[in-house]
Amino acid sequence: MPLRNALSQCLGIACLMFLLAQGAAASEPGSQLAMLEKEPIAQAGLQEEMAAKELPCPPDLPEAIDLTANPDDLWQRVRNGFAMPNLNNDLVLQQQQWYLSHPEYLRRMVDRSKRYLHHIVEELEKRGMPTELALLPMVESSFNPMAYSRAHASGLWQFIPSTGKRFDLQQNWWHDQRRDIVASTAAALEYLQSVYEMHGDWHLALASYNWGENAVARAIQKNTAKGLPTDYANLTMPAETRNYVPKLMALKNIFSSRTTVAQLRLPPVPNRPYFATYEPSKPIDVKLAAKLAGMSVDEFVALNPAHNRPVIKPDSALVIPAEKMETFQTNLENHDAPLTSWQVYSLKSGEKLDKVAARFGISLVELKRVNGLQGKVRLTPGASLLVPARNGQELSRLPEDIKVPEIVPERVKPTKTAKKGKGGGKQLVAKTKGGKQLARAATPAKKTAGTKKAAPTKVSKQTGGRRT
């Protein structure tokens, strides 16, 4: 041991002396100058060596995707999950050209999608579904949760009433869950999963979502009977459905290209949750909820578009921006006043709307608007109306069995003004309040010599409720 320690000490001393010598040599001006003079020669030699060993450019390879990474841009996350077969035909090209020629329209859709897109992508990934489906609300509703079609389809995902009920989306006097962001997204993805499992093909699944799975199944059966291909491109279908998948594929092509997205100046979408949900224990006014969250009523409604009335029931989750949730909860805990300023009132026999409005200190126009009433309504005893609460009364619950006033068309009573007709008969003229003539009820005229009966008019046949 003593010998080993002595050798180690000698070796350490020798190393220290060597390092000191090197440092002294490097500190001499002449040594530094020599090194600087030699550097260009060394660099030139290195360049000659690299030129001699220059490699050819590698072939273009597809971009590698790191699925473990969490990109800041949500569009990159969407691209990473593209999994549908591409569809390349003239219809896709036409739709793509249309979108590219309307960049403002694309920007508006992307700007609206910021509120909902992250939630949709999260739900798709949970189910292992292609993220192309996150673009489907662009085709269906342009990401407008209040969109309503002539076929009575409603919401981001455009559910018609019957399909909404089939997937447990409540539609009543208080709210319509076809417009509920969370509920409608879950229902839409469940529907898409079911039709994909039925057909085993995403293009046919999308056609089923638009046209109906039974209609697609019948089209497949017809082609099978004729010995024809049964893929999407070869089925006979309505023009709307024929263009449905090409629209989605065109959007996929656009958002697949970072260059195109940059050229169109499409707004970026952060890859983080935009909203969180909160379940109130008591009814709460829409305006108050927006105020407690520190947001405008319009922005609150954009996240909570399902509510038909100005008060929200406790069984409906509130959707609040994630960054404002803490503020909302704090303000709610510190709020001592009633959470709602409305109550449900049952009409008594013979009561008129104008009398009810005056009784509760609200204008007739506002009373109708709050209760979704237009034009003349038939007021039956026991019908329910939402009216201002008295003396700051707070509701602990809202009734489920709402009896809605029956809406009927305006009736026009004929006036007693009589005019003589050509045949000597009298005609009663019915007028609206504005004095516009609506209909004439003629009394039979006395027959005179030479009077001919008018030939009956021919009525064309009707197809599907419309005249042809």
Beta strands, then each sheet from edge to edge (+ up, - down):
strand 1: 275-278
strand 2: 284-285
strand 3: 311-312
strand 4: 318-321
strand 5: 342-346
strand 6: 377-378
strand 7: 384-388
strand 8: 406-407
strand 9: 414-420
strand 10: 426-431
strand 11: 437-442
strand 12: 462-463
strand 13: 466-467
sheet 1: 1+ 4-
sheet 2: 2+ 3-
sheet 3: 5+ 7-
sheet 4: 6+ 8-
sheet 5: 9+ 10- 11+
sheet 6: 12+ 13-
end
